[in-house]
Amino acid sequence: MSKKLKIVTIGGGSSYTPELFEGLINRQDRLNIREIWLVDIEDGREKLEIVGAMAKRMVEAAGLDWDVHLTLNRREALKDADFVTTQFRVGLLDARIRDERIPAKYGMLGQETNGAGGIFKAFRTIPVILDIIKDMKELCPDAWLVNFTNPAGMVTEAAIKVGGWKRTVGLCNVPIGSYKMNHEAMGYDKDDEKLFHKYAGLNHFHWHRVWDVDGREVTQDIIDVLMDPESEITKKHMVKNIKALNFSMEQVKDLGMIPCGYHRYYYIEEGMLEEALEAYEKGETRAQVVKKTEAELFELYKDPKLNYKPEQLSKRGGAHYSDAACELIASIANDSRTVMVVSTQNNGTITDLPYDCIVEVSSVITAHGAEPYNWGSFPSAARGQLQLMKAMEEVVIEAAVSGSYAKAIQAFTINPLIRSGEKALEMLNEMLIENKDYLPQFKETIEALESK
């Protein structure tokens, strides 16, 4: 391609930024980059300066002439951008710690994208993504928005359906891990491309089927390997923040599809809750562990000699997110028609869900965005869960946009990981108050709760 690109990353002070730069550098022959802007807020200034300096060292070490800019002025950065990537966390890791610990206090699961924690991350994040889109409409009306801010599915749906930004694609790293895992299960090198995968569902709530080079479906063969309690392959590739509890072999074989790792929260809720409550009692919830890991990473990033992504970043838990974003950018920029798993508009791909909703599906990435592969219908055992989760997502988005306390209660009631009743209402109220600095849309409700 000939056009020189301007790429903007919102949340540029993230510990993932070195992976983003590694991914861009590795694709330098496919990406004609002019400048990269890393944007953050005042609270993230120090991290932005540390990771920004390291990013500049990485570019210099690669012998590239890209201009790397650091700024706290989002509008300055967005002017005439071609691609905008989002990797921000409203409330920083302290908000995630509350998302995990408050539900645990009430004996329920609190997790970054599931249960009450996922709902509140959406409440904090959706207004911000909509505000970013307002600026983009004015400053870079032709830009692509590449979102990997969690909960990625809901944030992407808000961007497209509420914000009206059709040029949005959401990303997740989970399919990449399962892709590698399935190759090993079939006896191939994890980096081989011997298998064809077809994913469908929602972000952190998808299933997939697999075929080999001869056109034979090997889904059941992979299930036999991965659902074996003794399988080391599953443990090796499991997402860092999910305990590798064993699925029921009988259940998964009956489904005829491979569930994603996050399905453990719904298929094995009892075991996952027990593990979460143990971590809560020890003061070792995932967010607390990640905060320590991140502090160690930034100490490494301060080293003026470090000009490459350190191996320790893989412990952070979101490996491959940034690399997937780079591949998506390269595929759109070059009309490469790469097959990727992304969050995009359904458009009839999954017949069990609304036509215009956002789903996470295998898609061909073209110059005009994602073209999803047709999936059709799900078996009854999965269809009911899928429709419930989509309805829950829709209500969460409505609550996040409107600040409706009633909608927030509805979202809590629908969510399968939240037991309804007085305890759930108490938890909702406490989480609203604890997040008051980041929930201006709920201001009146929170003030009324605090005055009681």
ZICORUR-V972152 format. One record per backbone hydrogen bond with DSSP energy under -0.5 kcal/mol. NH is the residue of the N-H (numbers start at 1). CO is the residue of the C=O. If there is no record, write none. Layout:
BEGIN
nh->[NH/NH]
co->[CO/CO]
END
This chain:
BEGIN
nh->[5/7/7/8/9/10/10/11/11/12/12/14/17/19/20/21/22/23/24/25/26/27/27/28/30/31/32/33/34/35/36/37/38/38/39/39/40/44/45/48/49/50/51/52/53/54/55/56/57/58/59/60/61/62/63/64/67/68/69/69/71/74/77/78/79/80/81/82/83/84/85/86/87/92/95/95/96/97/98/99/100/101/102/104/105/106/106/107/108/109/111/116/117/118/119/120/121/122/123/124/125/126/127/129/130/131/132/133/134/135/136/137/138/139/140/143/144/145/146/146/147/147/148/148/150/155/156/157/158/159/160/161/162/162/163/165/166/168/169/170/171/176/177/178/179/180/181/182/183/184/185/186/187/188/192/196/197/198/200/202/205/207/208/209/211/212/215/218/219/222/223/224/225/226/227/228/231/235/236/237/238/242/245/249/252/253/254/255/256/257/258/259/260/263/264/265/266/267/268/272/273/274/275/276/277/278/279/280/281/282/283/283/284/289/290/291/292/293/294/295/296/297/298/299/300/301/302/303/306/307/313/314/315/316/317/321/324/325/326/327/328/329/330/331/332/333/334/335/335/336/337/338/340/340/342/342/343/344/344/346/347/349/351/351/352/353/357/359/360/361/361/362/363/364/365/365/366/366/369/371/372/373/375/376/382/383/384/386/387/388/389/390/391/392/393/394/395/396/397/398/399/400/401/402/403/405/408/409/410/411/412/413/414/415/418/419/420/425/426/427/428/429/430/431/432/433/434/435/436/438/439/442/443/446/447/448/449/450/451/452]
co->[32/5/35/83/37/8/85/9/39/9/39/11/14/16/16/17/18/19/20/21/22/23/24/25/27/27/30/31/5/5/67/7/36/69/9/37/71/41/42/44/45/46/47/48/49/50/51/52/53/54/55/56/57/58/60/59/34/66/36/67/38/72/73/74/75/139/78/6/6/144/8/146/10/89/91/92/92/93/94/95/96/97/98/100/101/102/103/104/103/417/114/109/114/114/115/116/117/118/119/120/121/122/123/125/126/127/128/129/130/131/132/133/134/135/136/140/82/167/84/144/145/169/86/146/148/151/152/153/154/155/156/157/157/158/158/159/164/166/145/343/147/173/173/174/175/176/177/178/179/180/181/182/184/183/189/211/195/209/207/205/202/200/258/198/196/216/212/210/210/218/219/220/221/222/223/225/228/231/232/233/234/239/243/247/248/249/250/251/252/252/208/257/206/260/261/262/263/263/264/268/269/270/271/272/273/274/275/276/277/278/279/280/279/285/286/287/288/289/290/291/292/293/294/295/296/297/298/300/303/305/310/311/312/313/314/318/320/321/322/323/324/325/326/327/328/329/330/331/332/331/365/365/338/363/340/361/170/342/359/357/355/346/349/376/376/350/354/344/201/342/359/199/340/371/338/363/364/369/366/364/370/362/349/349/379/379/380/382/383/384/385/386/387/388/389/390/391/392/393/394/395/396/397/398/399/403/404/405/406/407/408/409/410/411/415/417/418/421/422/423/424/425/426/427/428/429/430/431/433/435/436/439/440/442/443/444/445/446/447/449]
END
